[in-house]
Amino acid sequence: MYPRFVEGKAGEALSDTPPVLIVGPRRVGKTTLARKMEADGRDYLTLDDRVTL
């Protein structure tokens, strides 16, 4: 996977604010970034899941 500049910014934001919203245009890697950060012990929630919604 390619290194992402925003990954450091998202990690920094998560350090003091647990919920962080990742937004952007289609097909830029938002879900990939969130799932990669989930591997670091963070929770990944999607509103596509009816139970979560």
ModelCIF file with pLDDT and N, C-alpha, C, O atoms, coordinates in Angstrom:
data_MODEL
#
_entry.id   MODEL 
#
_entity.id                         1 
_entity.type                       polymer 
_entity.pdbx_number_of_molecules   1 
#
_entity_poly.entity_id                      1 
_entity_poly.type                           'polypeptide(L)' 
_entity_poly.nstd_linkage                   no 
_entity_poly.nstd_monomer                   no 
_entity_poly.pdbx_seq_one_letter_code       MYPRFVEGKAGEALSDTPPVLIVGPRRVGKTTLARKMEADGRDYLTLDDRVTL 
_entity_poly.pdbx_seq_one_letter_code_can   MYPRFVEGKAGEALSDTPPVLIVGPRRVGKTTLARKMEADGRDYLTLDDRVTL 
_entity_poly.pdbx_strand_id                 A 
#
loop_
_entity_poly_seq.entity_id 
_entity_poly_seq.num 
_entity_poly_seq.mon_id 
_entity_poly_seq.hetero 
1 1  MET n 
1 2  TYR n 
1 3  PRO n 
1 4  ARG n 
1 5  PHE n 
1 6  VAL n 
1 7  GLU n 
1 8  GLY n 
1 9  LYS n 
1 10 ALA n 
1 11 GLY n 
1 12 GLU n 
1 13 ALA n 
1 14 LEU n 
1 15 SER n 
1 16 ASP n 
1 17 THR n 
1 18 PRO n 
1 19 PRO n 
1 20 VAL n 
1 21 LEU n 
1 22 ILE n 
1 23 VAL n 
1 24 GLY n 
1 25 PRO n 
1 26 ARG n 
1 27 ARG n 
1 28 VAL n 
1 29 GLY n 
1 30 LYS n 
1 31 THR n 
1 32 THR n 
1 33 LEU n 
1 34 ALA n 
1 35 ARG n 
1 36 LYS n 
1 37 MET n 
1 38 GLU n 
1 39 ALA n 
1 40 ASP n 
1 41 GLY n 
1 42 ARG n 
1 43 ASP n 
1 44 TYR n 
1 45 LEU n 
1 46 THR n 
1 47 LEU n 
1 48 ASP n 
1 49 ASP n 
1 50 ARG n 
1 51 VAL n 
1 52 THR n 
1 53 LEU n 
#
_struct_asym.id          A 
_struct_asym.entity_id   1 
#
loop_
_ma_qa_metric.id 
_ma_qa_metric.mode 
_ma_qa_metric.name 
_ma_qa_metric.software_group_id 
_ma_qa_metric.type 
1 global pLDDT . pLDDT 
2 local  pLDDT . pLDDT 
#
_ma_qa_metric_global.metric_id      1 
_ma_qa_metric_global.metric_value   85.55 
_ma_qa_metric_global.model_id       1 
_ma_qa_metric_global.ordinal_id     1 
#
loop_
_ma_qa_metric_local.label_asym_id 
_ma_qa_metric_local.label_comp_id 
_ma_qa_metric_local.label_seq_id 
_ma_qa_metric_local.metric_id 
_ma_qa_metric_local.metric_value 
_ma_qa_metric_local.model_id 
_ma_qa_metric_local.ordinal_id 
A MET 1  2 64.00 1 1  
A TYR 2  2 71.00 1 2  
A PRO 3  2 73.00 1 3  
A ARG 4  2 75.00 1 4  
A PHE 5  2 83.00 1 5  
A VAL 6  2 86.00 1 6  
A GLU 7  2 86.00 1 7  
A GLY 8  2 87.00 1 8  
A LYS 9  2 89.00 1 9  
A ALA 10 2 87.00 1 10 
A GLY 11 2 85.00 1 11 
A GLU 12 2 89.00 1 12 
A ALA 13 2 88.00 1 13 
A LEU 14 2 86.00 1 14 
A SER 15 2 87.00 1 15 
A ASP 16 2 89.00 1 16 
A THR 17 2 85.00 1 17 
A PRO 18 2 82.00 1 18 
A PRO 19 2 86.00 1 19 
A VAL 20 2 85.00 1 20 
A LEU 21 2 87.00 1 21 
A ILE 22 2 87.00 1 22 
A VAL 23 2 90.00 1 23 
A GLY 24 2 91.00 1 24 
A PRO 25 2 95.00 1 25 
A ARG 26 2 94.00 1 26 
A ARG 27 2 92.00 1 27 
A VAL 28 2 89.00 1 28 
A GLY 29 2 88.00 1 29 
A LYS 30 2 89.00 1 30 
A THR 31 2 90.00 1 31 
A THR 32 2 89.00 1 32 
A LEU 33 2 88.00 1 33 
A ALA 34 2 88.00 1 34 
A ARG 35 2 88.00 1 35 
A LYS 36 2 86.00 1 36 
A MET 37 2 85.00 1 37 
A GLU 38 2 84.00 1 38 
A ALA 39 2 78.00 1 39 
A ASP 40 2 78.00 1 40 
A GLY 41 2 82.00 1 41 
A ARG 42 2 83.00 1 42 
A ASP 43 2 84.00 1 43 
A TYR 44 2 83.00 1 44 
A LEU 45 2 85.00 1 45 
A THR 46 2 85.00 1 46 
A LEU 47 2 86.00 1 47 
A ASP 48 2 87.00 1 48 
A ASP 49 2 86.00 1 49 
A ARG 50 2 91.00 1 50 
A VAL 51 2 92.00 1 51 
A THR 52 2 87.00 1 52 
A LEU 53 2 84.00 1 53 
#
loop_
_atom_site.group_PDB 
_atom_site.id 
_atom_site.type_symbol 
_atom_site.label_atom_id 
_atom_site.label_alt_id 
_atom_site.label_comp_id 
_atom_site.label_asym_id 
_atom_site.label_entity_id 
_atom_site.label_seq_id 
_atom_site.pdbx_PDB_ins_code 
_atom_site.Cartn_x 
_atom_site.Cartn_y 
_atom_site.Cartn_z 
_atom_site.occupancy 
_atom_site.B_iso_or_equiv 
_atom_site.pdbx_formal_charge 
_atom_site.auth_seq_id 
_atom_site.auth_comp_id 
_atom_site.auth_asym_id 
_atom_site.auth_atom_id 
_atom_site.pdbx_PDB_model_num 
ATOM 1   N N  . MET A 1 1  ? 0.851   -1.171 0.000  1.00 64.00 ? 1  MET A N  1 
ATOM 2   C CA . MET A 1 1  ? 0.000   0.000  0.000  1.00 64.00 ? 1  MET A CA 1 
ATOM 3   C C  . MET A 1 1  ? 0.901   1.239  0.000  1.00 64.00 ? 1  MET A C  1 
ATOM 4   O O  . MET A 1 1  ? 2.004   1.226  0.545  1.00 64.00 ? 1  MET A O  1 
ATOM 5   N N  . TYR A 1 2  ? 0.414   2.277  -0.608 1.00 71.00 ? 2  TYR A N  1 
ATOM 6   C CA . TYR A 1 2  ? 1.145   3.532  -0.680 1.00 71.00 ? 2  TYR A CA 1 
ATOM 7   C C  . TYR A 1 2  ? 1.061   4.268  0.663  1.00 71.00 ? 2  TYR A C  1 
ATOM 8   O O  . TYR A 1 2  ? 0.025   4.218  1.326  1.00 71.00 ? 2  TYR A O  1 
ATOM 9   N N  . PRO A 1 3  ? 2.126   4.944  1.067  1.00 73.00 ? 3  PRO A N  1 
ATOM 10  C CA . PRO A 1 3  ? 2.035   5.757  2.289  1.00 73.00 ? 3  PRO A CA 1 
ATOM 11  C C  . PRO A 1 3  ? 1.081   6.929  2.067  1.00 73.00 ? 3  PRO A C  1 
ATOM 12  O O  . PRO A 1 3  ? 1.039   7.513  0.984  1.00 73.00 ? 3  PRO A O  1 
ATOM 13  N N  . ARG A 1 4  ? 0.330   7.257  3.086  1.00 75.00 ? 4  ARG A N  1 
ATOM 14  C CA . ARG A 1 4  ? -0.659  8.332  2.981  1.00 75.00 ? 4  ARG A CA 1 
ATOM 15  C C  . ARG A 1 4  ? -0.303  9.462  3.935  1.00 75.00 ? 4  ARG A C  1 
ATOM 16  O O  . ARG A 1 4  ? -0.094  9.239  5.128  1.00 75.00 ? 4  ARG A O  1 
ATOM 17  N N  . PHE A 1 5  ? -0.236  10.665 3.406  1.00 83.00 ? 5  PHE A N  1 
ATOM 18  C CA . PHE A 1 5  ? 0.059   11.847 4.209  1.00 83.00 ? 5  PHE A CA 1 
ATOM 19  C C  . PHE A 1 5  ? -0.983  12.030 5.309  1.00 83.00 ? 5  PHE A C  1 
ATOM 20  O O  . PHE A 1 5  ? -0.643  12.404 6.431  1.00 83.00 ? 5  PHE A O  1 
ATOM 21  N N  . VAL A 1 6  ? -2.230  11.774 4.995  1.00 86.00 ? 6  VAL A N  1 
ATOM 22  C CA . VAL A 1 6  ? -3.321  12.047 5.931  1.00 86.00 ? 6  VAL A CA 1 
ATOM 23  C C  . VAL A 1 6  ? -3.331  11.055 7.104  1.00 86.00 ? 6  VAL A C  1 
ATOM 24  O O  . VAL A 1 6  ? -3.958  11.330 8.128  1.00 86.00 ? 6  VAL A O  1 
ATOM 25  N N  . GLU A 1 7  ? -2.663  9.932  6.978  1.00 86.00 ? 7  GLU A N  1 
ATOM 26  C CA . GLU A 1 7  ? -2.667  8.951  8.065  1.00 86.00 ? 7  GLU A CA 1 
ATOM 27  C C  . GLU A 1 7  ? -2.080  9.551  9.351  1.00 86.00 ? 7  GLU A C  1 
ATOM 28  O O  . GLU A 1 7  ? -2.620  9.333  10.436 1.00 86.00 ? 7  GLU A O  1 
ATOM 29  N N  . GLY A 1 8  ? -1.006  10.287 9.237  1.00 87.00 ? 8  GLY A N  1 
ATOM 30  C CA . GLY A 1 8  ? -0.421  10.944 10.404 1.00 87.00 ? 8  GLY A CA 1 
ATOM 31  C C  . GLY A 1 8  ? -1.350  11.979 11.002 1.00 87.00 ? 8  GLY A C  1 
ATOM 32  O O  . GLY A 1 8  ? -1.452  12.102 12.222 1.00 87.00 ? 8  GLY A O  1 
ATOM 33  N N  . LYS A 1 9  ? -2.027  12.726 10.141 1.00 89.00 ? 9  LYS A N  1 
ATOM 34  C CA . LYS A 1 9  ? -2.979  13.748 10.613 1.00 89.00 ? 9  LYS A CA 1 
ATOM 35  C C  . LYS A 1 9  ? -4.168  13.093 11.322 1.00 89.00 ? 9  LYS A C  1 
ATOM 36  O O  . LYS A 1 9  ? -4.632  13.587 12.350 1.00 89.00 ? 9  LYS A O  1 
ATOM 37  N N  . ALA A 1 10 ? -4.658  11.981 10.769 1.00 87.00 ? 10 ALA A N  1 
ATOM 38  C CA . ALA A 1 10 ? -5.779  11.277 11.393 1.00 87.00 ? 10 ALA A CA 1 
ATOM 39  C C  . ALA A 1 10 ? -5.352  10.698 12.739 1.00 87.00 ? 10 ALA A C  1 
ATOM 40  O O  . ALA A 1 10 ? -6.107  10.771 13.708 1.00 87.00 ? 10 ALA A O  1 
ATOM 41  N N  . GLY A 1 11 ? -4.161  10.130 12.812 1.00 85.00 ? 11 GLY A N  1 
ATOM 42  C CA . GLY A 1 11 ? -3.657  9.606  14.079 1.00 85.00 ? 11 GLY A CA 1 
ATOM 43  C C  . GLY A 1 11 ? -3.506  10.700 15.121 1.00 85.00 ? 11 GLY A C  1 
ATOM 44  O O  . GLY A 1 11 ? -3.800  10.492 16.298 1.00 85.00 ? 11 GLY A O  1 
ATOM 45  N N  . GLU A 1 12 ? -3.049  11.856 14.690 1.00 89.00 ? 12 GLU A N  1 
ATOM 46  C CA . GLU A 1 12 ? -2.913  13.002 15.582 1.00 89.00 ? 12 GLU A CA 1 
ATOM 47  C C  . GLU A 1 12 ? -4.290  13.448 16.096 1.00 89.00 ? 12 GLU A C  1 
ATOM 48  O O  . GLU A 1 12 ? -4.447  13.749 17.280 1.00 89.00 ? 12 GLU A O  1 
ATOM 49  N N  . ALA A 1 13 ? -5.270  13.487 15.208 1.00 88.00 ? 13 ALA A N  1 
ATOM 50  C CA . ALA A 1 13 ? -6.624  13.883 15.601 1.00 88.00 ? 13 ALA A CA 1 
ATOM 51  C C  . ALA A 1 13 ? -7.221  12.870 16.577 1.00 88.00 ? 13 ALA A C  1 
ATOM 52  O O  . ALA A 1 13 ? -7.912  13.251 17.522 1.00 88.00 ? 13 ALA A O  1 
ATOM 53  N N  . LEU A 1 14 ? -6.956  11.586 16.353 1.00 86.00 ? 14 LEU A N  1 
ATOM 54  C CA . LEU A 1 14 ? -7.487  10.544 17.227 1.00 86.00 ? 14 LEU A CA 1 
ATOM 55  C C  . LEU A 1 14 ? -6.852  10.563 18.610 1.00 86.00 ? 14 LEU A C  1 
ATOM 56  O O  . LEU A 1 14 ? -7.432  10.035 19.559 1.00 86.00 ? 14 LEU A O  1 
ATOM 57  N N  . SER A 1 15 ? -5.684  11.154 18.742 1.00 87.00 ? 15 SER A N  1 
ATOM 58  C CA . SER A 1 15 ? -5.016  11.165 20.035 1.00 87.00 ? 15 SER A CA 1 
ATOM 59  C C  . SER A 1 15 ? -5.757  12.007 21.075 1.00 87.00 ? 15 SER A C  1 
ATOM 60  O O  . SER A 1 15 ? -5.665  11.729 22.271 1.00 87.00 ? 15 SER A O  1 
ATOM 61  N N  . ASP A 1 16 ? -6.488  13.028 20.634 1.00 89.00 ? 16 ASP A N  1 
ATOM 62  C CA . ASP A 1 16 ? -7.220  13.851 21.604 1.00 89.00 ? 16 ASP A CA 1 
ATOM 63  C C  . ASP A 1 16 ? -8.730  13.885 21.372 1.00 89.00 ? 16 ASP A C  1 
ATOM 64  O O  . ASP A 1 16 ? -9.469  14.390 22.217 1.00 89.00 ? 16 ASP A O  1 
ATOM 65  N N  . THR A 1 17 ? -9.194  13.362 20.253 1.00 85.00 ? 17 THR A N  1 
ATOM 66  C CA . THR A 1 17 ? -10.623 13.320 19.952 1.00 85.00 ? 17 THR A CA 1 
ATOM 67  C C  . THR A 1 17 ? -10.954 11.948 19.371 1.00 85.00 ? 17 THR A C  1 
ATOM 68  O O  . THR A 1 17 ? -10.722 11.713 18.186 1.00 85.00 ? 17 THR A O  1 
ATOM 69  N N  . PRO A 1 18 ? -11.498 11.029 20.193 1.00 82.00 ? 18 PRO A N  1 
ATOM 70  C CA . PRO A 1 18 ? -11.706 9.658  19.711 1.00 82.00 ? 18 PRO A CA 1 
ATOM 71  C C  . PRO A 1 18 ? -12.532 9.513  18.432 1.00 82.00 ? 18 PRO A C  1 
ATOM 72  O O  . PRO A 1 18 ? -12.131 8.740  17.562 1.00 82.00 ? 18 PRO A O  1 
ATOM 73  N N  . PRO A 1 19 ? -13.670 10.213 18.263 1.00 86.00 ? 19 PRO A N  1 
ATOM 74  C CA . PRO A 1 19 ? -14.364 10.066 16.989 1.00 86.00 ? 19 PRO A CA 1 
ATOM 75  C C  . PRO A 1 19 ? -13.787 11.024 15.937 1.00 86.00 ? 19 PRO A C  1 
ATOM 76  O O  . PRO A 1 19 ? -13.715 12.233 16.156 1.00 86.00 ? 19 PRO A O  1 
ATOM 77  N N  . VAL A 1 20 ? -13.388 10.472 14.816 1.00 85.00 ? 20 VAL A N  1 
ATOM 78  C CA . VAL A 1 20 ? -12.858 11.281 13.718 1.00 85.00 ? 20 VAL A CA 1 
ATOM 79  C C  . VAL A 1 20 ? -13.604 10.885 12.453 1.00 85.00 ? 20 VAL A C  1 
ATOM 80  O O  . VAL A 1 20 ? -13.696 9.701  12.132 1.00 85.00 ? 20 VAL A O  1 
ATOM 81  N N  . LEU A 1 21 ? -14.133 11.858 11.740 1.00 87.00 ? 21 LEU A N  1 
ATOM 82  C CA . LEU A 1 21 ? -14.858 11.629 10.499 1.00 87.00 ? 21 LEU A CA 1 
ATOM 83  C C  . LEU A 1 21 ? -13.893 11.763 9.330  1.00 87.00 ? 21 LEU A C  1 
ATOM 84  O O  . LEU A 1 21 ? -13.174 12.755 9.213  1.00 87.00 ? 21 LEU A O  1 
ATOM 85  N N  . ILE A 1 22 ? -13.885 10.755 8.469  1.00 87.00 ? 22 ILE A N  1 
ATOM 86  C CA . ILE A 1 22 ? -13.036 10.784 7.273  1.00 87.00 ? 22 ILE A CA 1 
ATOM 87  C C  . ILE A 1 22 ? -13.956 11.019 6.078  1.00 87.00 ? 22 ILE A C  1 
ATOM 88  O O  . ILE A 1 22 ? -14.796 10.175 5.766  1.00 87.00 ? 22 ILE A O  1 
ATOM 89  N N  . VAL A 1 23 ? -13.801 12.153 5.415  1.00 90.00 ? 23 VAL A N  1 
ATOM 90  C CA . VAL A 1 23 ? -14.642 12.488 4.269  1.00 90.00 ? 23 VAL A CA 1 
ATOM 91  C C  . VAL A 1 23 ? -13.764 12.808 3.062  1.00 90.00 ? 23 VAL A C  1 
ATOM 92  O O  . VAL A 1 23 ? -12.595 13.166 3.202  1.00 90.00 ? 23 VAL A O  1 
ATOM 93  N N  . GLY A 1 24 ? -14.346 12.672 1.892  1.00 91.00 ? 24 GLY A N  1 
ATOM 94  C CA . GLY A 1 24 ? -13.619 12.986 0.674  1.00 91.00 ? 24 GLY A CA 1 
ATOM 95  C C  . GLY A 1 24 ? -14.347 12.421 -0.531 1.00 91.00 ? 24 GLY A C  1 
ATOM 96  O O  . GLY A 1 24 ? -15.371 11.755 -0.384 1.00 91.00 ? 24 GLY A O  1 
ATOM 97  N N  . PRO A 1 25 ? -13.830 12.681 -1.713 1.00 95.00 ? 25 PRO A N  1 
ATOM 98  C CA . PRO A 1 25 ? -14.473 12.171 -2.924 1.00 95.00 ? 25 PRO A CA 1 
ATOM 99  C C  . PRO A 1 25 ? -14.399 10.649 -3.003 1.00 95.00 ? 25 PRO A C  1 
ATOM 100 O O  . PRO A 1 25 ? -13.675 10.005 -2.244 1.00 95.00 ? 25 PRO A O  1 
ATOM 101 N N  . ARG A 1 26 ? -15.147 10.105 -3.918 1.00 94.00 ? 26 ARG A N  1 
ATOM 102 C CA . ARG A 1 26 ? -15.185 8.657  -4.094 1.00 94.00 ? 26 ARG A CA 1 
ATOM 103 C C  . ARG A 1 26 ? -13.839 8.112  -4.547 1.00 94.00 ? 26 ARG A C  1 
ATOM 104 O O  . ARG A 1 26 ? -13.093 8.764  -5.278 1.00 94.00 ? 26 ARG A O  1 
ATOM 105 N N  . ARG A 1 27 ? -13.550 6.895  -4.090 1.00 92.00 ? 27 ARG A N  1 
ATOM 106 C CA . ARG A 1 27 ? -12.405 6.113  -4.542 1.00 92.00 ? 27 ARG A CA 1 
ATOM 107 C C  . ARG A 1 27 ? -11.035 6.755  -4.281 1.00 92.00 ? 27 ARG A C  1 
ATOM 108 O O  . ARG A 1 27 ? -10.117 6.632  -5.092 1.00 92.00 ? 27 ARG A O  1 
ATOM 109 N N  . VAL A 1 28 ? -10.913 7.443  -3.131 1.00 89.00 ? 28 VAL A N  1 
ATOM 110 C CA . VAL A 1 28 ? -9.611  8.016  -2.796 1.00 89.00 ? 28 VAL A CA 1 
ATOM 111 C C  . VAL A 1 28 ? -8.913  7.265  -1.661 1.00 89.00 ? 28 VAL A C  1 
ATOM 112 O O  . VAL A 1 28 ? -7.779  7.588  -1.309 1.00 89.00 ? 28 VAL A O  1 
ATOM 113 N N  . GLY A 1 29 ? -9.593  6.254  -1.083 1.00 88.00 ? 29 GLY A N  1 
ATOM 114 C CA . GLY A 1 29 ? -8.967  5.426  -0.063 1.00 88.00 ? 29 GLY A CA 1 
ATOM 115 C C  . GLY A 1 29 ? -9.421  5.689  1.361  1.00 88.00 ? 29 GLY A C  1 
ATOM 116 O O  . GLY A 1 29 ? -8.693  5.373  2.302  1.00 88.00 ? 29 GLY A O  1 
ATOM 117 N N  . LYS A 1 30 ? -10.600 6.256  1.544  1.00 89.00 ? 30 LYS A N  1 
ATOM 118 C CA . LYS A 1 30 ? -11.094 6.540  2.885  1.00 89.00 ? 30 LYS A CA 1 
ATOM 119 C C  . LYS A 1 30 ? -11.293 5.258  3.692  1.00 89.00 ? 30 LYS A C  1 
ATOM 120 O O  . LYS A 1 30 ? -10.842 5.167  4.834  1.00 89.00 ? 30 LYS A O  1 
ATOM 121 N N  . THR A 1 31 ? -11.959 4.280  3.110  1.00 90.00 ? 31 THR A N  1 
ATOM 122 C CA . THR A 1 31 ? -12.208 3.026  3.806  1.00 90.00 ? 31 THR A CA 1 
ATOM 123 C C  . THR A 1 31 ? -10.909 2.270  4.041  1.00 90.00 ? 31 THR A C  1 
ATOM 124 O O  . THR A 1 31 ? -10.719 1.683  5.106  1.00 90.00 ? 31 THR A O  1 
ATOM 125 N N  . THR A 1 32 ? -10.022 2.277  3.068  1.00 89.00 ? 32 THR A N  1 
ATOM 126 C CA . THR A 1 32 ? -8.729  1.616  3.220  1.00 89.00 ? 32 THR A CA 1 
ATOM 127 C C  . THR A 1 32 ? -7.960  2.226  4.385  1.00 89.00 ? 32 THR A C  1 
ATOM 128 O O  . THR A 1 32 ? -7.375  1.500  5.188  1.00 89.00 ? 32 THR A O  1 
ATOM 129 N N  . LEU A 1 33 ? -7.956  3.542  4.484  1.00 88.00 ? 33 LEU A N  1 
ATOM 130 C CA . LEU A 1 33 ? -7.287  4.229  5.583  1.00 88.00 ? 33 LEU A CA 1 
ATOM 131 C C  . LEU A 1 33 ? -7.914  3.842  6.918  1.00 88.00 ? 33 LEU A C  1 
ATOM 132 O O  . LEU A 1 33 ? -7.196  3.533  7.869  1.00 88.00 ? 33 LEU A O  1 
ATOM 133 N N  . ALA A 1 34 ? -9.236  3.854  7.003  1.00 88.00 ? 34 ALA A N  1 
ATOM 134 C CA . ALA A 1 34 ? -9.916  3.529  8.253  1.00 88.00 ? 34 ALA A CA 1 
ATOM 135 C C  . ALA A 1 34 ? -9.648  2.089  8.666  1.00 88.00 ? 34 ALA A C  1 
ATOM 136 O O  . ALA A 1 34 ? -9.419  1.821  9.845  1.00 88.00 ? 34 ALA A O  1 
ATOM 137 N N  . ARG A 1 35 ? -9.673  1.170  7.727  1.00 88.00 ? 35 ARG A N  1 
ATOM 138 C CA . ARG A 1 35 ? -9.414  -0.235 8.053  1.00 88.00 ? 35 ARG A CA 1 
ATOM 139 C C  . ARG A 1 35 ? -7.959  -0.451 8.458  1.00 88.00 ? 35 ARG A C  1 
ATOM 140 O O  . ARG A 1 35 ? -7.680  -1.285 9.320  1.00 88.00 ? 35 ARG A O  1 
ATOM 141 N N  . LYS A 1 36 ? -7.041  0.274  7.860  1.00 86.00 ? 36 LYS A N  1 
ATOM 142 C CA . LYS A 1 36 ? -5.635  0.163  8.251  1.00 86.00 ? 36 LYS A CA 1 
ATOM 143 C C  . LYS A 1 36 ? -5.453  0.657  9.683  1.00 86.00 ? 36 LYS A C  1 
ATOM 144 O O  . LYS A 1 36 ? -4.708  0.061  10.460 1.00 86.00 ? 36 LYS A O  1 
ATOM 145 N N  . MET A 1 37 ? -6.129  1.739  10.027 1.00 85.00 ? 37 MET A N  1 
ATOM 146 C CA . MET A 1 37 ? -6.017  2.275  11.372 1.00 85.00 ? 37 MET A CA 1 
ATOM 147 C C  . MET A 1 37 ? -6.725  1.369  12.381 1.00 85.00 ? 37 MET A C  1 
ATOM 148 O O  . MET A 1 37 ? -6.371  1.364  13.560 1.00 85.00 ? 37 MET A O  1 
ATOM 149 N N  . GLU A 1 38 ? -7.714  0.609  11.931 1.00 84.00 ? 38 GLU A N  1 
ATOM 150 C CA . GLU A 1 38 ? -8.390  -0.352 12.802 1.00 84.00 ? 38 GLU A CA 1 
ATOM 151 C C  . GLU A 1 38 ? -7.395  -1.412 13.268 1.00 84.00 ? 38 GLU A C  1 
ATOM 152 O O  . GLU A 1 38 ? -7.490  -1.891 14.398 1.00 84.00 ? 38 GLU A O  1 
ATOM 153 N N  . ALA A 1 39 ? -6.454  -1.778 12.422 1.00 78.00 ? 39 ALA A N  1 
ATOM 154 C CA . ALA A 1 39 ? -5.449  -2.774 12.777 1.00 78.00 ? 39 ALA A CA 1 
ATOM 155 C C  . ALA A 1 39 ? -4.553  -2.280 13.912 1.00 78.00 ? 39 ALA A C  1 
ATOM 156 O O  . ALA A 1 39 ? -3.886  -3.082 14.565 1.00 78.00 ? 39 ALA A O  1 
ATOM 157 N N  . ASP A 1 40 ? -4.532  -0.974 14.153 1.00 78.00 ? 40 ASP A N  1 
ATOM 158 C CA . ASP A 1 40 ? -3.741  -0.395 15.236 1.00 78.00 ? 40 ASP A CA 1 
ATOM 159 C C  . ASP A 1 40 ? -4.502  -0.408 16.561 1.00 78.00 ? 40 ASP A C  1 
ATOM 160 O O  . ASP A 1 40 ? -4.079  0.233  17.523 1.00 78.00 ? 40 ASP A O  1 
ATOM 161 N N  . GLY A 1 41 ? -5.624  -1.135 16.620 1.00 82.00 ? 41 GLY A N  1 
ATOM 162 C CA . GLY A 1 41 ? -6.387  -1.247 17.856 1.00 82.00 ? 41 GLY A CA 1 
ATOM 163 C C  . GLY A 1 41 ? -7.524  -0.259 17.987 1.00 82.00 ? 41 GLY A C  1 
ATOM 164 O O  . GLY A 1 41 ? -8.090  -0.107 19.069 1.00 82.00 ? 41 GLY A O  1 
ATOM 165 N N  . ARG A 1 42 ? -7.862  0.406  16.920 1.00 83.00 ? 42 ARG A N  1 
ATOM 166 C CA . ARG A 1 42 ? -8.983  1.358  16.958 1.00 83.00 ? 42 ARG A CA 1 
ATOM 167 C C  . ARG A 1 42 ? -10.235 0.682  16.420 1.00 83.00 ? 42 ARG A C  1 
ATOM 168 O O  . ARG A 1 42 ? -10.154 -0.335 15.732 1.00 83.00 ? 42 ARG A O  1 
ATOM 169 N N  . ASP A 1 43 ? -11.385 1.248  16.736 1.00 84.00 ? 43 ASP A N  1 
ATOM 170 C CA . ASP A 1 43 ? -12.649 0.711  16.240 1.00 84.00 ? 43 ASP A CA 1 
ATOM 171 C C  . ASP A 1 43 ? -12.982 1.316  14.886 1.00 84.00 ? 43 ASP A C  1 
ATOM 172 O O  . ASP A 1 43 ? -12.727 2.495  14.640 1.00 84.00 ? 43 ASP A O  1 
ATOM 173 N N  . TYR A 1 44 ? -13.553 0.499  14.013 1.00 83.00 ? 44 TYR A N  1 
ATOM 174 C CA . TYR A 1 44 ? -14.017 0.950  12.704 1.00 83.00 ? 44 TYR A CA 1 
ATOM 175 C C  . TYR A 1 44 ? -15.516 0.718  12.665 1.00 83.00 ? 44 TYR A C  1 
ATOM 176 O O  . TYR A 1 44 ? -15.975 -0.420 12.770 1.00 83.00 ? 44 TYR A O  1 
ATOM 177 N N  . LEU A 1 45 ? -16.271 1.780  12.516 1.00 85.00 ? 45 LEU A N  1 
ATOM 178 C CA . LEU A 1 45 ? -17.729 1.681  12.431 1.00 85.00 ? 45 LEU A CA 1 
ATOM 179 C C  . LEU A 1 45 ? -18.181 2.238  11.097 1.00 85.00 ? 45 LEU A C  1 
ATOM 180 O O  . LEU A 1 45 ? -17.655 3.244  10.620 1.00 85.00 ? 45 LEU A O  1 
ATOM 181 N N  . THR A 1 46 ? -19.153 1.583  10.503 1.00 85.00 ? 46 THR A N  1 
ATOM 182 C CA . THR A 1 46 ? -19.715 2.077  9.254  1.00 85.00 ? 46 THR A CA 1 
ATOM 183 C C  . THR A 1 46 ? -21.224 2.159  9.387  1.00 85.00 ? 46 THR A C  1 
ATOM 184 O O  . THR A 1 46 ? -21.851 1.280  9.978  1.00 85.00 ? 46 THR A O  1 
ATOM 185 N N  . LEU A 1 47 ? -21.796 3.198  8.848  1.00 86.00 ? 47 LEU A N  1 
ATOM 186 C CA . LEU A 1 47 ? -23.247 3.344  8.898  1.00 86.00 ? 47 LEU A CA 1 
ATOM 187 C C  . LEU A 1 47 ? -23.927 2.537  7.793  1.00 86.00 ? 47 LEU A C  1 
ATOM 188 O O  . LEU A 1 47 ? -25.150 2.585  7.660  1.00 86.00 ? 47 LEU A O  1 
ATOM 189 N N  . ASP A 1 48 ? -23.157 1.803  7.006  1.00 87.00 ? 48 ASP A N  1 
ATOM 190 C CA . ASP A 1 48 ? -23.735 0.884  6.035  1.00 87.00 ? 48 ASP A CA 1 
ATOM 191 C C  . ASP A 1 48 ? -24.318 -0.341 6.738  1.00 87.00 ? 48 ASP A C  1 
ATOM 192 O O  . ASP A 1 48 ? -25.143 -1.053 6.165  1.00 87.00 ? 48 ASP A O  1 
ATOM 193 N N  . ASP A 1 49 ? -23.890 -0.589 7.979  1.00 86.00 ? 49 ASP A N  1 
ATOM 194 C CA . ASP A 1 49 ? -24.413 -1.693 8.787  1.00 86.00 ? 49 ASP A CA 1 
ATOM 195 C C  . ASP A 1 49 ? -25.692 -1.217 9.474  1.00 86.00 ? 49 ASP A C  1 
ATOM 196 O O  . ASP A 1 49 ? -25.661 -0.258 10.245 1.00 86.00 ? 49 ASP A O  1 
ATOM 197 N N  . ARG A 1 50 ? -26.802 -1.876 9.202  1.00 91.00 ? 50 ARG A N  1 
ATOM 198 C CA . ARG A 1 50 ? -28.091 -1.425 9.728  1.00 91.00 ? 50 ARG A CA 1 
ATOM 199 C C  . ARG A 1 50 ? -28.123 -1.421 11.255 1.00 91.00 ? 50 ARG A C  1 
ATOM 200 O O  . ARG A 1 50 ? -28.747 -0.542 11.850 1.00 91.00 ? 50 ARG A O  1 
ATOM 201 N N  . VAL A 1 51 ? -27.468 -2.379 11.897 1.00 92.00 ? 51 VAL A N  1 
ATOM 202 C CA . VAL A 1 51 ? -27.459 -2.429 13.363 1.00 92.00 ? 51 VAL A CA 1 
ATOM 203 C C  . VAL A 1 51 ? -26.737 -1.205 13.927 1.00 92.00 ? 51 VAL A C  1 
ATOM 204 O O  . VAL A 1 51 ? -27.202 -0.604 14.896 1.00 92.00 ? 51 VAL A O  1 
ATOM 205 N N  . THR A 1 52 ? -25.611 -0.835 13.329 1.00 87.00 ? 52 THR A N  1 
ATOM 206 C CA . THR A 1 52 ? -24.873 0.340  13.774 1.00 87.00 ? 52 THR A CA 1 
ATOM 207 C C  . THR A 1 52 ? -25.667 1.614  13.504 1.00 87.00 ? 52 THR A C  1 
ATOM 208 O O  . THR A 1 52 ? -25.694 2.525  14.332 1.00 87.00 ? 52 THR A O  1 
ATOM 209 N N  . LEU A 1 53 ? -26.303 1.669  12.356 1.00 84.00 ? 53 LEU A N  1 
ATOM 210 C CA . LEU A 1 53 ? -27.088 2.842  11.975 1.00 84.00 ? 53 LEU A CA 1 
ATOM 211 C C  . LEU A 1 53 ? -28.222 3.048  12.966 1.00 84.00 ? 53 LEU A C  1 
ATOM 212 O O  . LEU A 1 53 ? -29.005 3.987  12.824 1.00 84.00 ? 53 LEU A O  1 
#
